[in-house]
């Protein structure tokens, strides 16, 4: 009976706690909505004509993003303001492309929304100019059904995406939330990764932009790690740089037991999409153990890389001579930073080539990105793993 009372009490407590949290969350959301509507009313009364003749500005507290919208139809801009302000975005609106460019030079916007069909300066010209003046701003094109082909063309000049009008409130908010996620992802990818030296008191980072380097483990120039165990056996696996750069490993091919191998010879391979990437051995010796679980669970490589991602164990035959070619501790951290710079150059070169190809009116924007990704992958495998791919 006592146990039943305790159980019922716990259940009631959980239900009350959950209900209270839901109530407080809804109350907070209603308060924010009211504040944003008030900001909308105040913003429309502000005189900011000294910056642009048709400019209307609405600022909200802690906006999700700052938007500049340009459209020669006032009713479209009115819809943008009403929908996006309540959704938590600060927004400036103008009716002419030239006015938009003047504002872009003065303010830090996250997005520029531009109508495609406008007199004097159309959306394609606005897109080109914004990406030239402020490459960090993401451009979204507003278009009608008849102009979708031209809207797609703007993506070759740097536009992130396009939205087709007419649109409902939910459609616009959902579309814009997706654009915000895309922008955050792009910014994160453009940030230079950092190197994290892992010690017994430091946890590994799961961030794709932070590479873990264990303090007591050796690293080879081809990005395999070597952990010398107490019995003298060397446990070998791929490092965090390879694991996070490739992102998805679909399978592995392991070496044969008792096989003798020389440093630099093919040791194992990993599969990514249609590619098989050969990884050479960081040391010489005899294979004493292989991690057969990877054959069924290659996804385990993505978790706890220095515990579960080992591929095989080697009984070293020439460790004293080969250890000096491996890096450890602070030396490995400095080396990783140099590797990150090299990889950034590869990505930058591929992006530059993609934009050059995209400038052709016949170029396929999506196909160009896929080819750029393929070029980066091939260059990565050739430059950092020092073994050809197939």
C-alpha positions as CSV (number, residue, x, y, z in Angstrom):
1,X,0.0,0.0,0.0
2,X,2.8,2.4,0.9
3,X,4.6,1.5,-2.3
4,X,1.4,2.3,-4.3
5,X,1.1,5.7,-2.6
6,X,4.7,6.5,-3.4
7,X,4.3,5.5,-7.1
8,X,1.1,7.5,-7.4
9,X,2.8,10.5,-5.7
10,X,5.7,10.4,-8.1
11,X,3.4,10.1,-11.1
12,X,1.3,13.0,-9.9
13,X,4.4,15.1,-9.3
14,X,5.7,14.3,-12.9
15,X,2.3,15.3,-14.4
16,X,2.1,18.5,-12.4
17,X,5.7,19.4,-13.2
18,X,5.2,18.7,-17.0
19,X,1.9,20.7,-17.0
20,X,3.6,23.6,-15.2
21,X,6.5,23.7,-17.7
22,X,4.1,23.6,-20.7
23,X,2.0,26.4,-19.1
24,X,5.1,28.6,-18.5
25,X,6.4,27.9,-22.0
26,X,3.1,29.0,-23.6
27,X,2.9,32.0,-21.4
28,X,6.5,33.0,-22.4
29,X,5.6,32.5,-26.0
30,X,2.5,34.6,-25.7
31,X,4.5,37.4,-24.0
32,X,7.1,37.3,-26.8
33,X,4.4,37.4,-29.5
34,X,2.8,40.4,-27.8
35,X,6.2,42.2,-27.5
36,X,6.9,41.5,-31.2
37,X,3.5,42.8,-32.3
38,X,4.1,46.0,-30.3
39,X,7.6,46.3,-32.0
40,X,5.8,45.9,-35.3
41,X,3.4,48.8,-34.6
42,X,6.3,51.0,-33.3
43,X,8.6,50.2,-36.2
44,X,6.1,51.2,-38.9
45,X,5.9,54.6,-37.3
46,X,9.6,55.3,-37.3
47,X,11.1,57.7,-39.8
48,X,14.2,56.2,-41.3
49,X,13.8,57.8,-44.7
50,X,17.2,59.4,-44.4
51,X,18.7,56.0,-45.0
52,X,16.4,55.0,-47.9
53,X,13.2,56.6,-49.1
54,X,11.0,53.5,-48.9
55,X,12.7,52.0,-45.9
56,X,10.6,50.5,-43.1
57,X,12.4,48.9,-40.1
58,X,11.2,46.7,-37.3
59,X,13.6,45.5,-34.6
60,X,12.9,42.8,-32.0
61,X,14.9,41.8,-28.9
62,X,17.4,39.0,-29.5
63,X,16.4,38.4,-33.1
64,X,17.0,35.0,-34.7
65,X,18.4,36.8,-37.7
66,X,18.4,40.3,-39.4
67,X,16.7,40.4,-42.7
68,X,16.6,42.9,-45.5
69,X,13.7,42.4,-47.9
70,X,13.3,44.2,-51.3
71,X,10.2,44.0,-53.4
72,X,8.4,46.6,-55.6
73,X,5.1,45.3,-54.3
74,X,4.3,46.9,-50.9
75,X,1.8,44.2,-50.0
76,X,4.5,41.5,-50.2
77,X,6.7,43.5,-47.9
78,X,3.9,44.0,-45.5
79,X,3.4,40.2,-45.4
80,X,7.1,39.7,-44.7
81,X,7.0,42.1,-41.8
82,X,3.9,40.8,-40.2
83,X,5.0,37.1,-40.5
84,X,8.7,37.3,-39.8
85,X,8.6,39.8,-37.0
86,X,6.1,37.7,-35.0
87,X,8.3,34.7,-35.7
88,X,11.3,36.5,-34.0
89,X,13.2,38.2,-36.9
90,X,14.3,41.8,-37.2
91,X,13.5,43.1,-40.7
92,X,14.2,46.1,-42.9
93,X,12.1,46.5,-46.1
94,X,12.6,48.6,-49.2
95,X,11.0,48.8,-52.6
96,X,14.1,49.3,-54.8
97,X,17.2,47.3,-55.5
98,X,19.5,50.3,-55.3
99,X,18.2,51.2,-51.9
100,X,18.9,47.7,-50.7
101,X,22.5,47.9,-51.8
102,X,23.0,51.2,-49.9
103,X,21.7,49.5,-46.8
104,X,23.9,46.4,-47.3
105,X,26.9,48.6,-47.1
106,X,25.8,50.2,-43.8
107,X,24.3,47.3,-41.9
108,X,25.1,43.7,-40.9
109,X,22.3,41.6,-42.3
110,X,22.2,37.8,-42.2
111,X,19.8,37.5,-45.2
112,X,18.6,39.6,-48.1
113,X,15.3,38.6,-49.6
114,X,14.8,40.0,-53.1
115,X,12.0,39.8,-55.6
116,X,13.1,38.5,-59.0
117,X,10.9,40.8,-61.2
118,X,11.5,44.4,-60.4
119,X,11.9,47.6,-62.5
120,X,15.3,49.4,-62.7
121,X,17.2,46.6,-60.9
122,X,15.9,43.0,-60.9
123,X,16.6,40.2,-58.4
124,X,19.4,38.7,-60.5
125,X,21.3,42.0,-60.4
126,X,20.6,42.4,-56.7
127,X,21.9,38.9,-56.0
128,X,25.2,39.5,-58.0
129,X,25.7,42.9,-56.3
130,X,25.0,41.7,-52.7
131,X,27.3,38.7,-53.1
132,X,30.0,41.0,-54.5
133,X,29.7,43.6,-51.7
134,X,29.0,41.2,-48.8
135,X,29.7,37.5,-49.6
136,X,28.8,36.7,-46.0
137,X,25.1,37.6,-46.5
138,X,22.8,34.9,-47.8
139,X,20.5,35.9,-50.6
140,X,17.0,34.4,-51.0
141,X,15.0,35.1,-54.2
142,X,11.3,35.6,-54.2
143,X,9.7,34.4,-57.5
144,X,6.5,33.5,-59.2
145,X,5.9,30.1,-60.9
146,X,6.7,31.5,-64.4
147,X,10.2,32.6,-63.3
148,X,11.4,29.5,-61.5
149,X,14.1,28.8,-64.2
150,X,15.5,32.3,-63.7
151,X,15.4,31.9,-59.9
152,X,17.4,28.7,-60.2
153,X,19.9,30.7,-62.3
154,X,20.5,33.1,-59.4
155,X,21.8,30.2,-57.4
156,X,24.8,30.1,-59.8
157,X,25.6,33.6,-58.7
158,X,25.5,32.8,-55.0
159,X,21.8,32.8,-54.0
160,X,21.1,30.3,-51.3
161,X,17.6,29.4,-52.4
162,X,14.3,30.8,-53.7
163,X,10.8,30.9,-52.3
164,X,7.7,30.9,-54.6
165,X,4.8,33.3,-54.1
166,X,2.1,33.3,-53.1
167,X,3.0,31.7,-49.8
168,X,1.1,31.1,-46.5
169,X,2.4,32.1,-43.1
170,X,3.4,28.6,-42.1
171,X,5.1,28.0,-45.5
172,X,7.2,31.1,-45.1
173,X,8.2,30.4,-41.5
174,X,9.1,26.8,-42.3
175,X,11.1,27.8,-45.3
176,X,13.0,30.5,-43.5
177,X,13.8,28.3,-40.5
178,X,15.4,25.8,-42.9
179,X,17.4,28.7,-44.5
180,X,18.6,29.7,-41.0
181,X,19.8,26.1,-40.4
182,X,21.6,26.1,-43.7
183,X,23.3,29.4,-42.8
184,X,24.4,28.2,-39.4
185,X,25.7,25.0,-41.0
186,X,27.6,27.0,-43.7
187,X,29.2,29.3,-41.1
188,X,30.2,26.4,-39.0
189,X,31.8,24.6,-42.0
190,X,33.7,27.8,-42.9
191,X,35.2,28.1,-39.4
192,X,38.7,26.7,-39.1
193,X,38.6,23.5,-36.9
194,X,40.5,23.5,-33.6
195,X,42.7,20.8,-32.1
196,X,41.9,19.4,-28.6
197,X,44.6,17.6,-26.7
198,X,42.9,14.9,-24.7
199,X,44.2,14.0,-21.2
200,X,42.6,11.8,-18.4
201,X,40.8,14.9,-17.1
202,X,39.7,16.2,-20.5
203,X,36.7,14.7,-22.3
204,X,36.6,14.1,-26.1
205,X,34.7,16.6,-28.2
206,X,32.0,15.4,-30.5
207,X,32.1,18.6,-32.6
208,X,32.8,18.1,-36.2
209,X,34.9,21.3,-36.0
210,X,37.2,20.1,-33.2
211,X,39.7,17.3,-33.6
212,X,40.7,15.2,-30.6
213,X,44.4,14.3,-30.1
214,X,45.0,12.0,-27.1
215,X,48.1,13.0,-25.2
216,X,49.6,9.5,-24.8
217,X,49.0,8.2,-28.3
218,X,51.3,8.4,-31.3
219,X,50.0,9.7,-34.7
220,X,51.3,8.8,-38.1
221,X,51.7,11.2,-41.0
222,X,48.9,9.3,-42.8
223,X,46.5,9.9,-39.9
224,X,46.5,6.6,-38.2
225,X,47.0,6.5,-34.5
226,X,49.3,4.0,-32.7
227,X,48.8,3.1,-29.0
228,X,51.7,1.1,-27.5
229,X,50.2,-1.1,-24.9
230,X,51.9,-2.5,-21.7
231,X,52.8,-5.8,-23.4
232,X,54.5,-4.0,-26.3
233,X,51.7,-4.6,-28.8
234,X,50.7,-1.6,-31.0
235,X,47.0,-1.0,-31.4
236,X,46.2,0.9,-34.7
237,X,43.2,2.9,-35.9
238,X,42.2,6.0,-37.9
239,X,42.4,9.4,-36.2
240,X,39.8,12.0,-35.5
241,X,40.8,14.1,-38.5
242,X,40.0,11.3,-41.0
243,X,36.9,10.2,-39.1
244,X,35.3,13.6,-39.0
245,X,36.4,14.7,-42.5
246,X,35.0,11.6,-44.2
247,X,32.0,11.8,-41.8
248,X,30.3,8.5,-42.9
249,X,32.2,5.2,-43.1
250,X,30.1,2.5,-44.8
251,X,32.5,-0.5,-44.3
252,X,36.0,-1.6,-43.6
253,X,38.4,-4.3,-45.0
254,X,40.7,-5.7,-42.3
255,X,44.1,-7.4,-42.7
256,X,44.7,-11.1,-42.3
257,X,45.9,-12.5,-39.0
258,X,49.6,-13.4,-38.7
259,X,50.4,-11.4,-41.8
260,X,53.8,-9.7,-41.7
261,X,53.7,-6.1,-42.9
262,X,56.2,-3.4,-43.5
263,X,55.7,0.3,-42.7
264,X,54.0,2.0,-45.7
265,X,52.3,-1.1,-47.0
266,X,48.5,-1.3,-47.3
267,X,47.2,-2.3,-43.9
268,X,43.4,-1.9,-44.0
269,X,40.8,0.1,-46.0
270,X,37.6,2.0,-45.3
271,X,34.6,2.5,-47.6
272,X,32.8,5.7,-48.2
273,X,30.0,5.8,-50.8
274,X,31.5,4.3,-53.9
275,X,35.1,4.7,-52.8
276,X,37.5,2.4,-51.1
277,X,40.3,4.2,-49.3
278,X,43.5,2.3,-48.6
279,X,45.3,3.1,-45.4
280,X,49.0,2.2,-45.1
281,X,50.6,0.8,-42.0
282,X,52.4,3.3,-39.7
283,X,54.8,0.6,-38.4
284,X,56.3,-2.8,-39.4
285,X,55.4,-6.0,-37.7
286,X,53.0,-9.0,-37.5
287,X,49.2,-8.7,-37.3
288,X,48.1,-10.3,-34.0
289,X,44.5,-9.2,-33.7
290,X,41.8,-7.6,-35.9
291,X,38.6,-5.8,-34.9
292,X,36.1,-8.0,-36.7
293,X,33.1,-6.1,-35.2
294,X,33.7,-3.4,-37.7
295,X,32.5,-5.7,-40.5
296,X,29.0,-5.6,-39.0
297,X,29.1,-2.3,-37.3
298,X,31.3,0.3,-39.2
299,X,29.1,3.0,-37.5
300,X,30.9,2.3,-34.3
301,X,34.0,4.0,-35.7
302,X,32.1,7.3,-35.3
303,X,31.8,6.9,-31.5
304,X,34.7,6.9,-29.0
305,X,37.4,6.9,-31.8
306,X,40.3,5.9,-29.5
307,X,38.4,3.1,-27.9
308,X,36.2,1.5,-30.5
309,X,37.7,2.6,-33.8
310,X,40.9,0.5,-33.6
311,X,41.4,-1.7,-36.6
312,X,44.1,-4.2,-35.7
313,X,47.0,-4.9,-33.3
314,X,50.5,-5.3,-34.5
315,X,53.5,-6.9,-32.8
316,X,56.2,-4.4,-33.8
317,X,59.4,-5.6,-35.4
318,X,61.3,-2.3,-35.8
319,X,59.6,0.1,-33.3
320,X,62.8,1.8,-32.1
321,X,63.7,3.0,-35.6
322,X,60.1,3.8,-36.7
323,X,58.9,5.7,-33.6
324,X,60.8,8.9,-34.5
325,X,58.6,9.3,-37.6
326,X,55.4,9.4,-35.4
327,X,54.2,12.4,-33.4
328,X,52.9,12.7,-29.9
329,X,51.6,15.3,-27.4
330,X,52.3,19.0,-28.2
331,X,54.2,18.1,-31.4
332,X,51.1,16.4,-32.8
333,X,48.9,19.3,-31.9
334,X,51.1,21.7,-33.9
335,X,51.2,19.3,-36.8
336,X,47.4,18.9,-36.8
337,X,47.1,22.7,-37.1
338,X,49.3,22.6,-40.2
339,X,47.2,19.8,-41.6
340,X,44.0,21.8,-41.0
341,X,45.5,24.7,-43.0
342,X,46.4,22.4,-45.9
343,X,42.8,21.0,-45.9
344,X,41.4,24.5,-45.8
345,X,43.4,25.3,-48.9
346,X,42.0,22.3,-50.7
347,X,38.4,23.2,-49.8
348,X,39.0,26.9,-50.8
349,X,40.4,25.9,-54.2
350,X,37.5,23.5,-54.9
351,X,35.0,26.3,-54.0
352,X,36.7,28.8,-56.3
353,X,36.7,26.3,-59.2
354,X,33.0,25.6,-58.5
355,X,32.1,29.3,-58.7
356,X,34.0,29.7,-61.9
357,X,32.1,26.9,-63.5
358,X,28.8,28.2,-62.1
359,X,29.3,31.5,-63.8
360,X,28.5,29.8,-67.1
361,X,24.8,30.0,-67.8
362,X,24.8,26.3,-68.9
363,X,26.2,25.1,-65.6
364,X,24.1,23.0,-63.3
365,X,24.4,24.5,-59.7
366,X,23.6,21.2,-57.9
367,X,25.8,19.2,-60.2
368,X,28.6,21.7,-59.7
369,X,28.5,21.3,-55.9
370,X,28.5,17.6,-56.1
371,X,31.6,17.7,-58.4
372,X,33.3,20.1,-56.0
373,X,32.6,17.8,-53.1
374,X,34.0,14.9,-55.1
375,X,37.1,16.9,-56.0
376,X,37.7,17.7,-52.3
377,X,37.3,14.1,-51.3
378,X,39.7,12.8,-53.9
379,X,42.3,15.5,-53.0
380,X,41.9,14.7,-49.3
381,X,42.5,11.0,-49.8
382,X,45.5,11.6,-52.1
383,X,47.1,14.4,-49.9
384,X,46.5,13.1,-46.4
385,X,46.2,9.3,-46.6
386,X,49.0,8.8,-49.1
387,X,47.2,5.9,-50.7
388,X,45.2,5.9,-54.0
389,X,41.4,5.5,-53.8
390,X,39.2,3.4,-56.1
